[in-house]
């Protein structure tokens, strides 16, 4: 690992710590739980990622998950804006 890579890793770690410090304890716990689950699943994803057809399918599913999360957040923001009018 080069010095610039080590510095980048340190910067990313600091950014993550700063982000986590802004979250509530409940949000932080949920974030860490999700991260641990993803980390556990990562090993099992390697064969899928290495298979072009399955990798494309995984990318499509991941995109749909992201879209669903964005829609959920948008709906939540809209409900908050409506509530505080």
N, C-alpha and C positions, 0 to 999 in steps of 0.2 A: 504494500500500500504506500502511495506517495504522500508527501507532506500535505499537498493540496486535498487529497482524498480524505486524510485524517481530519484536516480543518473543516472540510465539508460535512463530515460525519458529526463533528463536534457542534457545528452550527445547527444542523438538523436536530440534534439531540436537544440543544438549548431552545430551539423554536418549539419543539414538542413539549418540553417542560413548561415553557411560557404559556402555551395553549392550554395544557392540562391545569395549570394553576388558576386559569380564568373560569374553569368549569365548576359546577356544584359537585359535592361529593358523590351524589347519585349519578350524575352524568359521567363523572370520571370513572366510577366503578363500572358503569355500563360500557364505556369506551374500552377500558382495560379488559373486561370480559370478552367483548367482541374481538379485540386484538388477539387474545389468547386462543379463542376458537379458530380464528383464521390461521393463526400460526400452526395449530394442530392439524388443520386441513391441508396446509400447503404441501406437505410431503405426498399426500394422496393425489394432489393435482398434477404432479410432475408427468405421469403417463398421459394425462389428458392434454397438457400443454404441448407435449412432444408429438402428438398426433394432430396433423394439420386440420382434418375435418372436425375432430372433437374440440380442438382449440378455437376454431371459428364459432362453433356452437356455444362454447363457454363464453366467448367474447360477447355474443349476442345476448345470452342470459344475463351477463354482468351489466350490459348496457340497459336492459330492461329493469334490472334491480335499481340501478342509479336513477333512471327516469322515475320509477315508483317513489324512491326516496325524495327526489326533488318535488314531485307532485305533493307528497305528504307535507313537506316543509312549507311549500307555497300555500297549501290549504290552511295550515296552522297559522301562518303569518296573516292570511286574509281574515281568519276568524278573530285573531287578536286585534287587527285593525278595526274590524266591525265592532268588537266589544268595547274598545276604547274611544269610539266616536262620540 
